[in-house]
Amino acid sequence: MSARLAAASAFVTALVVVTVWLTDLSFGRAALLAPVLVIGLAAVAGLLVFWGKVGWDSLRRARHPRLLVAGALAFVLLLAALALLGVQLPRE
């Protein structure tokens, strides 16, 4: 057994165990859904890398990158504070 195969097997097993722990699925059902879980995780990781690169490139080209970072951080902190305070924002 090669090291790559052992690492891939350990990763898929860990993904199945985490899925069982986070959801109501049985271990057998999660094992059957392992290919879907791997493809879904790969798609999410690919999107995160893509949008991370786009954001980083936009940040590098901005005139005031520190202002953009400060604004984004302030927005995230505002949302976190509102969530901790239990404020319900209107939904339409």
N, C-alpha and C positions, 0 to 999 in steps of 0.2 A: 504494500500500500504506500503510495507516494505521500509526501507531506502536504501537497496541494489538495489531494483527495481527502485526507484526514481533516484538514482545516475546513474544507467545504462541508464535510459531513458534520463536524462540530458546530459550524455556523447554522446549518439548517436545523439541527437538533435544538440548538439554543433558541432559534426563531420559533419553532413549534412550541417549546416549553413556555416561552414568554407569551405567545398567543393564547395558550391554555390558561395561563395565570391571569391575563388581562380580560379574557372573555369567558363566556359560559360554554365554550366548545369542549367536547370530550377530547382526550388525547388522540384517539383513533381518527376522529373527524378532522382534527387539526393536522394530523400526519397526512391524511388524504389531500388536504388543501395546501400542502407544503409547496408545490410548484406555483400555485397562485400567490402564496405569501411571498415567495422569493421574487417573483416578477413584479408584484406590487411594491415591495420594498426597493427593488432596483429602480422602478419608475420614479418613486418619490425621491430617492437619492439623486437620480439624474436631474430631476427638476430643481432640486436644491442647489446642485452644482451649477447648473445653467444659469439660474436666476442670481446666484451668488456672483458668478463672473460678470453678468450684466450689471449688477449693482456696483461691484468693485470698479468696473470700467467707467460707469457713470460718475462715480465718486471721484475717480482720478481726474476726469475731465472737467469737473465742476470748478467754478471760480472760488467758492468758499466752502471747501469740503468739511471744515470743522463746524460750520453753521448747520450744514445738512445733518451731520452726525448728531449734533446737540439737539436739533429739532426732532429727529427720529427717536432719540432716547427720551426726550421729554414726552413725546406722544405715547410711547410704550409705558413709561412710568405713570402717566395720567390714567391710562386704561387699567393698569394694575391697581392703582390707588382706588379707582372707582369700583373695581371688582371686589377689592377687599372691604370697602365700605358697604357693599351690597346694593349699589345704585343700579337700577334696572333701566337701561337705555331703551327708548321706543323702537319697536320693530314694525316694519310695514311689509 
